[in-house]
Amino acid sequence: MSCVRALSRYLERVKDGASLEVTEHGRVVARLSPAGERVPPAYAALAAEHGATLPSVSLTGRGSHAGPDAGRRRARPTRCWRKVAPSGVAPVAGVYLDTSALGRVVLDEPDSAAIGAALTAFDAVVSSHLLRIELHRVALRTGIAREEIETWLAGVALVPMDQAILAAAEAVSPASVATLDAIHLATALQLAAEGHVASIMTFDARLADGAREHRLAVIAPS
């Protein structure tokens, strides 16, 4: 594909509402967003302070499409910046989204609707880049198309796993938290200390216990 054709394809995606990042050697050097679109302050701060990716869809949209399993239909996120909170509920600080929570939505588990409804209350939905790896591994095991996983990931601000986070994960308590979950916990605790999130959404019991030990609120909608 020529550079002109590739650029035209990307511009069409931007006109459809997507926000794309231009990278050089793995580092974000530019972002393409629809004209007139304003990045919400919560996400702008995450991008500026941590190099987090900017979401281009809302995880709370409930459009359906045919899934990889015959006859099965799963909800997909819709392209929009703003999450609409339930009537009378004001948006609050961001939430850290663990793989055990978004994985339930992707797999259309019975509590997926409750998870989506709970996410509408937050200004920002953020996770570690580890979420991307874990969800794509889920896709390999279940036959979900890679493109569908990318659509879900586009609804979350993803924070890179830098050396500071990895070092914190090596020592974070309690020891009962699993290895990869220690990265989630260390990331969530750093973001909480900086005021980006006030809670973690997880269905993993050991991760939840670890978060509570550090006085981080745990959410598990059902």
TORVORO-195052 format. One record per residue (C-alpha): residue in one letter; x, y, z. Coordinates in pm, whole numbers, padded with zeros to 5 digits, always signed. Example, Ala and Ser with C-alpha at 12.3 -4.5 7.8 and 13.67 -1.06 7.14 Angstrom:
2
a+01230-00450+00780;s+01367-00106+00714;
end
This chain:
222
m+00000+00000+00000;s+00138+00344-00098;c+00192+00614+00164;v-00084+00827+00005;r-00336+00542+00014;a-00243+00457+00371;l-00280+00820+00482;s-00619+00841+00309;r-00736+00532+00495;y-00623+00675+00828;l-00790+01010+00757;e-01115+00829+00682;r-01094+00663+01024;v-01039+01003+01188;k-01340+01147+01006;d-01543+00854+01143;g-01452+00966+01496;a-01133+00774+01574;s-00827+00934+01735;l-00501+00785+01608;e-00145+00804+01734;v+00168+00835+01520;t+00467+00657+01671;e+00840+00650+01604;h+01039+00362+01754;g+00751+00296+01993;r+00725+00660+02110;v+00414+00869+02038;v+00516+01173+01832;a+00178+01298+01709;r-00196+01241+01743;l-00472+01273+01484;s-00818+01362+01615;p-01141+01484+01453;a-01155+01863+01409;g-01324+02039+01698;e-01281+01745+01933;r-01170+01838+02282;v-00975+01586+02482;p-01132+01556+02830;p-00901+01699+03099;a-00872+01365+03283;y-00737+01194+02971;a-00521+01490+02872;a-00347+01473+03211;l-00283+01100+03176;a-00134+01151+02830;a+00084+01440+02943;e+00212+01281+03264;h+00239+00916+03163;g+00225+00902+02784;a-00104+00716+02810;t-00297+00636+02495;l-00610+00844+02437;p-00942+00655+02413;s-01142+00703+02094;v-01457+00510+02191;s-01693+00482+02485;l-01699+00146+02661;t-02058+00215+02766;g-02208+00197+02415;r-02415-00114+02354;g-02431-00169+01976;s-02439-00538+01882;h-02273-00737+01607;a-02217-01098+01518;g-01942-01248+01728;p-01698-01523+01630;d-01927-01792+01766;a-02212-01878+01533;g-02541-01733+01648;r-02380-01542+01934;r-02399-01162+01955;r-02179-00943+02172;a-02198-00575+02254;r-01936-00343+02107;p-01832+00002+02227;t-01953+00304+02032;r-01734+00585+01902;c-01771+00891+02120;w-01570+01083+02377;r-01832+01154+02638;k-01977+00897+02873;v-02333+00976+02975;a-02389+00912+03343;p-02725+00784+03466;s-02975+01057+03549;g-02889+01233+03872;v-02539+01079+03892;a-02243+01314+03848;p-01920+01179+03697;v-01646+01113+03952;a-01271+01057+03940;g-01123+00796+03712;v-01135+00420+03768;y-00860+00166+03709;l-00997-00116+03495;d-00851-00462+03554;t-00850-00731+03287;s-01087-00947+03492;a-01351-00673+03452;l-01313-00577+03085;g-01266-00943+02997;r-01616-01012+03127;v-01756-00744+02897;v-01563-00872+02595;l-01688-01226+02661;d-02042-01100+02725;e-02065-01253+03070;p-02392-01204+03265;d-02249-00911+03464;s-02122-00725+03155;a-02422-00490+03150;a-02366-00399+03516;i-01999-00329+03443;g-02087-00103+03152;a-02342+00084+03362;a-02092+00134+03643;l-01831+00277+03404;t-02065+00562+03311;a-02003+00722+03651;f-01634+00790+03586;d-01451+01074+03414;a-01178+00839+03291;v-01124+00467+03245;v-00755+00376+03266;s-00542+00063+03285;s-00189-00063+03230;h-00061-00154+02885;l-00067-00503+03033;l-00442-00503+02968;r-00372-00506+02593;i-00148-00812+02621;e-00388-01002+02844;l-00696-00933+02629;h-00519-01041+02312;r-00421-01364+02486;v-00789-01412+02574;a-00871-01360+02206;l-00625-01629+02101;r-00787-01876+02340;t-01146-01796+02250;g-01128-01717+01878;i-01230-01353+01912;a-01102-01143+01621;r-00801-00922+01693;e-00987-00626+01546;e-01266-00664+01801;i-01018-00662+02090;e-00862-00346+01948;t-01206-00183+01944;w-01254-00254+02314;l-00902-00140+02400;a-00971+00189+02221;g-01206+00276+02507;v-00935+00271+02774;a-00640+00502+02843;l-00342+00267+02862;v-00042+00361+03076;p+00298+00225+02967;m+00480-00023+03189;d+00793+00182+03263;q+01083+00084+03485;a+00939+00265+03787;i+00614+00068+03764;l+00796-00262+03715;a+01022-00192+04013;a+00717-00108+04227;a+00548-00430+04116;e+00846-00632+04238;a+00792-00516+04596;v+00425-00426+04628;s+00238-00605+04906;p+00072-00840+04976;a+00279-01130+04846;s-00041-01319+04762;v-00105-01092+04460;a-00008-01279+04142;t+00286-01161+03931;l+00098-00987+03651;d-00165-00856+03890;a+00119-00693+04086;i+00180-00476+03779;h-00188-00379+03774;l-00180-00304+04147;a+00141-00099+04129;t+00001+00102+03836;a-00332+00162+04008;l-00163+00272+04331;q+00061+00519+04149;l-00235+00666+03959;a-00434+00686+04283;a-00150+00866+04459;e-00146+01121+04177;g-00524+01171+04189;h-00601+01014+03851;v-00814+00729+03992;a-01003+00672+04314;s-01090+00305+04274;i-01011-00017+04091;m-01266-00234+03913;t-01166-00599+03945;f-01316-00943+03998;d-00988-01099+04105;a-01010-01175+04479;r-00637-01151+04554;l-00596-00829+04358;a-00901-00684+04535;d-00756-00776+04874;g-00428-00613+04778;a-00602-00295+04673;r-00798-00279+04999;e-00476-00327+05196;h-00357-00001+05038;r-00694+00167+05102;l-00790+00174+04735;a-01165+00129+04684;v-01268-00185+04499;i-01565-00206+04260;a-01710-00535+04130;p-02050-00466+03967;s-02298-00749+03942;
end
